Every structure is written in structure tokens, then in C-alpha cells.
Amino acid sequence: MSDDDAHDGQPAGLFDDAPTRGRRRARPEPTPTQRALGLLVRREHSRKELSRKLAARGVPRDDAKAAIDRLSDAGWQDDARFAELLVRSRAETGHGPLRIRAELQTHGLDRDAVAAAMATYDGQWDRLARESVERRFGAAIHDDPALKRRAAEFLIRRGYGGDSVRHATRFDPDDGWGV
């Protein structure tokens, strides 16, 4: 079968630009800014995280930095906003301040940015620790020293400090709060 036969007697190339059924046109390759924006519309990202993800998608480092700078100037990317949302999100899932601080530092935030983000959280860490223990271990923790130890280990793994752990595992059944 020749090329002429393939197109019902028409010369090859005559119908190449005609719309085809079932096939989509090839999209142009997205720019680094479009790629970064695509990531940011799904959720907040830190500069470091965004740079890493763009590099994994084959975007050169200089192009990624320029794209992130452009989006940051336009207000699409903001490390402070990212940090505040991460603190709130992790606290709502029962994580403690030590673990949250460590996670913020892995995102490339400096000490001042971490401190500012932690200061935005208006909850009480001791109360959050207590609620986590109650949810996980129930009221039986009051009578069982082994269960208290397990609860303390649980809270330490979740990123709570010693004072919060002590407060959360010393349960007074009369007031429902640590003594």
C-alpha cells in the first residue's frame, strides 16, 4: 500500500493538519513559572520545596529560581504563609511544637521565620497533648503506670516537650485535666 492509497488517492500530507478523532493536539511544554504555579494552586510550598520539585521535573536551577522569585513577588508563594499553614495543620493532627519546628527547618526556613510561625499558633500545647492522650488511651491511663509510660512515649514521638508530657499523663478524673 502506497502513501497515495492510505489517503484514498490523495497525495500524502494533504490531510495532515485536519482534525483527527480521538487524538489531542500536543500541548506546548509548560514554562518553569507555569510548572511552579501548577504546584502552588494545589497547596502551599516553601521556596526550598518548590525548587526541589521543579528540579525533579527537569527545570534548570536558574530558571526555577527566577520563576519562584516572580511568583513570590506576585504573592503566589510566601514562606511565612506556608509556615503558618503548616503549624496549624500539624497542630490540628496532634503534633507537638518540637516536631513542627523541626519540620519547618527542613523546609529551609530560618530561625526567625520558624519562631514567627510558631507564635501565630494560638492553641495551648498542653491541652493539645492531653486531648491526644485521651483520644488514644482513654481514662484508663489514670490507673495504669504502663499505659502512662506508653502515653508519654507516644507524646514524645509526636514532638511534645517534657512539661507537656507530664501535664498530659497526670490525669485527675475529677476535673478531666492533668494535675
C-alpha positions in Angstrom: 0.0 0.0 0.0 1.5 3.3 -1.0 1.1 6.7 0.7 -1.5 7.7 -2.0 -3.6 4.6 -1.2 -3.6 5.4 2.6 -5.4 8.7 1.9 -7.9 7.5 -0.6 -5.9 8.6 -3.6 -4.9 12.0 -2.1 -1.3 12.9 -2.0 0.5 12.3 1.3 0.4 15.3 3.6 -2.8 16.9 2.3 -4.8 15.9 5.4 -2.0 16.1 8.0 -3.4 19.3 9.5 -7.0 18.2 9.5 -8.5 17.5 13.0 -8.3 13.8 13.9 -10.8 12.0 16.0 -9.6 10.7 19.4 -6.2 12.4 19.3 -5.4 15.6 21.1 -3.1 18.3 19.9 0.3 18.2 21.5 0.5 20.9 24.2 3.5 23.2 24.3 5.9 22.5 27.1 5.0 24.5 30.2 7.3 27.2 31.3 9.0 27.0 34.7 6.6 29.6 36.1 3.6 27.6 34.8 5.0 24.5 36.4 5.6 26.2 39.7 2.1 27.8 39.7 0.6 24.4 38.9 2.2 23.1 42.2 1.1 26.2 44.2 -2.5 26.0 43.2 -2.7 22.6 44.7 -1.2 23.6 48.1 1.3 26.0 49.7 5.0 25.1 49.2 8.1 26.6 50.7 10.8 28.1 48.3 13.1 25.1 49.0 10.4 22.6 48.4 9.3 24.3 45.2 12.9 24.4 43.9 13.3 20.7 44.7 10.1 19.8 42.8 11.0 21.9 39.8 14.4 20.4 39.6 12.9 16.9 39.7 10.8 18.0 36.7 13.9 18.9 34.8 13.8 22.7 35.2 17.3 24.3 35.4 18.2 25.8 38.7 18.4 29.4 37.4 15.1 29.2 35.6 13.5 27.7 38.7 14.9 30.5 41.0 13.6 33.1 38.5 10.2 31.6 38.4 9.9 31.3 42.2 11.1 34.9 42.6 8.4 36.0 40.1 5.7 34.1 41.9 6.9 35.3 45.2 6.8 39.0 44.0 3.2 38.4 42.8 2.1 36.9 46.1 1.6 33.4 44.9 4.5 32.0 47.0 5.1 33.1 50.6 7.2 31.2 53.1 5.6 32.9 56.0 2.1 31.9 54.9 3.3 28.4 54.2 4.8 28.1 57.7 1.7 29.4 59.4 -0.5 26.9 57.5 1.9 24.0 58.3 1.9 24.9 62.0 -1.9 25.0 62.1 -2.2 21.8 60.1 0.2 19.8 62.1 -1.2 21.0 65.4 -4.7 20.0 64.3 -3.4 16.5 63.7 -1.9 16.3 67.2 1.8 17.0 66.5 3.8 18.9 69.1 5.9 22.0 68.8 9.2 20.3 68.7 8.3 18.2 65.8 6.7 21.1 64.0 9.7 23.3 64.5 12.0 20.5 63.1 9.7 20.1 60.0 9.7 23.9 59.4 13.5 23.8 59.4 13.6 21.0 56.8 11.7 23.4 54.5 14.6 25.8 54.6 13.1 28.4 56.9 15.4 30.4 59.1 15.1 30.6 62.9 13.2 33.9 62.8 10.6 32.6 60.3 10.1 29.4 62.4 9.7 31.4 65.6 7.2 33.8 63.9 5.2 30.9 62.5 5.1 29.1 65.9 4.0 32.4 67.5 0.9 32.5 65.2 -0.5 29.3 66.8 -3.0 30.4 69.4 -3.7 26.9 70.8 -2.4 25.5 74.1 0.2 22.8 73.6 -0.6 21.2 77.0 -4.3 20.9 76.2 -3.5 19.5 72.7 -1.2 16.9 74.3 -3.9 16.0 76.9 -6.6 15.6 74.2 -4.3 13.4 72.1 -3.7 11.1 75.2 -7.4 11.0 76.0 -8.3 10.1 72.4 -5.6 7.4 72.1 -5.6 5.9 75.6 -8.8 6.9 77.3 -9.5 7.4 81.0 -7.7 4.1 81.9 -4.4 5.9 81.9 -5.1 7.2 85.4 -4.8 3.7 86.9 -2.2 2.0 84.8 1.5 3.1 85.1 2.5 1.1 82.0 -0.2 2.9 80.0 1.1 6.2 81.3 4.6 5.3 80.1 3.2 4.3 76.7 1.3 7.6 76.5 4.5 9.6 77.4 6.5 7.8 74.7 3.7 8.5 72.2 3.7 12.2 73.0 7.5 12.4 72.8 7.3 10.8 69.3 4.7 13.3 68.3 7.0 16.2 69.3 5.9 17.3 72.8 8.3 18.6 75.4 8.7 17.2 78.9 6.3 19.7 80.6 3.5 18.9 78.2 4.1 15.2 78.6 4.0 15.4 82.4 0.9 17.5 82.3 -0.9 15.3 79.9 -0.1 12.0 81.6 -1.0 13.1 85.1 -4.7 12.8 84.9 -7.2 13.9 87.6 -10.6 12.3 86.9 -12.5 15.0 88.8 -11.5 17.8 86.5 -10.6 15.9 83.4 -7.2 17.6 83.2 -3.7 17.0 84.4 -2.6 17.9 87.9 
